[in-house]
Amino acid sequence: MYLDFIAFIDAEVLRINEIINNYVVCNNNLKTYLFGAHIFSQFLINRGLQTNKIEAVIDNSPNKVGKRLYGSNLKVINPEYLKGCAGLVILKAGQYQAEVEKQLNKISKKLEFVR
């Protein structure tokens, strides 16, 4: 089961990296963000997510904003930073997926999501 999980994550990272590459090229280099300064994001990064094409990590926790996501060079920003902005958000938030997407859509209707 563990190896199946790793294979699934690796396939997801390849899929997300391809989406990021296509998005950046087709959208005049609009910025890409990763939601969640937590272990799920760190796991994606560890498995090969292209952090060089990610502007920042979005997180609701005021305790994390302004800091760096451990194990990466990515800074953590408050979701309100995206107010009215266009961009791509990598959203892998488990059971909170719909809630987070709804929150971000209220902040900016110009955001697109990778789920």
C-alpha positions in Angstrom: 0.0 0.0 0.0 2.8 2.4 0.8 4.5 1.9 -2.6 1.1 2.4 -4.3 0.7 5.7 -2.3 4.2 6.9 -3.4 3.5 6.0 -7.0 0.2 8.0 -6.8 2.0 11.0 -5.4 4.7 10.8 -8.0 2.1 10.7 -10.8 0.3 13.7 -9.2 3.6 15.7 -9.0 4.3 15.0 -12.7 0.7 16.0 -13.6 1.0 19.2 -11.5 4.4 20.1 -13.0 3.0 19.8 -16.5 0.0 22.0 -15.7 2.3 24.6 -14.1 4.6 24.6 -17.2 1.7 25.0 -19.6 0.0 27.6 -17.5 3.1 29.8 -17.2 3.7 29.6 -20.9 0.1 30.2 -22.0 -0.7 33.0 -19.5 2.2 35.5 -19.8 4.0 34.2 -16.8 1.2 34.7 -14.3 2.2 33.5 -10.9 1.6 30.1 -9.4 1.0 29.5 -5.7 0.8 26.5 -3.4 -1.8 26.3 -0.8 -0.9 25.1 2.7 2.3 25.5 4.7 2.0 21.9 6.0 3.3 18.4 5.5 1.2 17.8 2.4 3.0 20.6 0.6 6.3 19.4 1.9 5.6 15.9 0.6 4.8 17.2 -2.9 8.0 19.2 -2.9 10.0 16.2 -1.7 8.6 14.2 -4.6 9.7 16.7 -7.2 7.2 19.6 -7.3 8.9 22.5 -9.2 9.3 25.1 -6.5 11.3 27.4 -8.8 8.0 28.2 -10.6 6.0 28.8 -7.4 5.8 32.3 -6.1 4.8 31.5 -2.5 2.8 29.3 -0.2 -0.6 30.5 0.9 -1.8 29.8 4.4 -4.5 31.0 6.8 -2.4 30.7 9.9 -1.0 34.1 11.1 1.7 32.1 12.9 3.1 30.9 9.6 2.7 34.1 7.5 6.0 35.8 6.8 8.0 32.6 7.5 9.5 30.0 5.1 8.0 26.6 4.5 10.4 24.2 6.2 12.5 22.3 3.7 12.0 24.9 0.9 12.8 28.5 0.0 9.1 29.4 -0.3 7.7 32.2 1.8 4.3 31.9 3.4 1.7 34.6 2.6 -1.8 35.4 3.8 -4.6 34.6 1.3 -5.6 38.3 1.3 -2.4 39.0 -0.6 -4.1 37.6 -3.7 -7.0 40.0 -3.5 -8.0 40.7 -7.1 -5.0 38.9 -8.5 -4.9 36.4 -11.3 -2.9 33.2 -10.9 -2.8 29.5 -10.5 -3.2 27.9 -7.1 -2.1 24.3 -6.4 -4.8 23.2 -4.0 -4.3 19.8 -2.2 -6.1 20.4 1.0 -7.8 17.1 1.7 -11.1 17.5 3.5 -10.8 21.3 3.5 -10.5 21.5 -0.3 -14.0 22.9 -1.0 -13.8 25.3 1.9 -10.4 26.7 0.9 -11.4 27.1 -2.8 -14.6 29.0 -1.7 -12.5 31.3 0.5 -10.0 32.0 -2.3 -12.8 32.6 -4.9 -14.2 35.3 -2.6 -10.7 36.9 -2.5 -10.3 36.8 -6.3 -12.4 35.4 -9.1 -9.3 35.5 -11.3 -7.7 32.5 -9.7 -7.5 29.1 -11.3 -7.0 25.9 -9.3 -5.1 22.6 -9.7 -7.0 20.1 -7.6 
